[in-house]
Amino acid sequence: MDQIKAVIFDMDGVLIDAKEWHYEALNRALGNYGYSITRSEHISIYDGLPTRSKLQLLTERNDFPEELHESVNKQKQQYTLEIAREKCQPRLAHTDALEWLKNAGFSVGVASNSIRATVDMMLDKAGVLEYFDFTLSNEDVSHPKPHPEIYQTAISRLQLKPAECLVVEDHQYGVDAARQAGAHVLQVNTVDEVCRSRISDFISRLESSPVLGPLPHGSKQNTSSKTTTLGKAA
C-alpha cells in the first residue's frame, strides 16, 4: 500500500499570514492610479490568485485599463516585499512541525502562487527556508493555481506517486489544484492551525485507513488533534 512520504505546503495563509499584506500592497498600487478594491471583494473574489490574475479579473469586472497591468504588478510586488520585511516573523509551531517532518524522514516542499522573490524572502524571514527540499513559485509553472500544474510539478520533482503526497492548503483554489493533481489534502483555515499535532494526526488517519498502510517513519504519531478534514482526490 502507498504511504505518505512527502508534505507540500502552500505559503500564504498556511506558513505566512500574508493575506492582509497582499490586499494592502495591491490597493496601494491601484491607488496610485485612482482605483481600489474593498476588503470583502478581495476575500470573496481575488484572494488566492496571483497578482496578474487579480488584475485581469479587475479589468473584466471593473474595466481597469489593461495597459496599467504591468506597472501595477511591479509596484504591488515591491510593496509586498516592503511589508513582509517589516512584519514577517518566525512562528515556533511552524518550526517545530517542519523539524519533526524532516527528522521523521518526510520530504518537504512549498508550492506557492506568489512570485519567486516573495517566496524566498518570506520563508527566510520566517526562519523556515532551510527545512524545504525545494520551493516552487508561480514563475516556475505556466499555469498557477487553481490549475494543478504546480502540484503536478512538485510531485514529479519528488519522484513520488500523488497518493504518497500530502498537501497543506488554506484556499479552495489550492485545495482544488492539489486534489486534481491526485494528492491528499489537509485544509486549514489559518496559519495557527499549522502545527505538528494537526499534521501528524492527519497522517495517522490516512495511514490507518484501508487505502494506506502504517507509517515507515519510526516513532508513534501524536494524535491529539480532533479538528482535521480528511480529503483525497477521486
Secondary structure, DSSP 8 states (H G I E B T S, - for coil): -B---EEEE--BTTTB--HHHHHHHHHHHHHTTT----HHHIIIIITTS-HHHHHHHHHHHH---GGGHHHHHHHHHHHHHHHHHHH----HHHHHHHHHHHHTT-EEEEE-SS-HHHHHHHHHHTT-GGG-SEEE-GGGSSS-TTSTHHHHHHHHHHT--GGGEEEEE-SHHHHHHHHHTT-EEEE-SSGGG-SHHHHHHHHHHHHHSTTB---SSSS----------EEE--
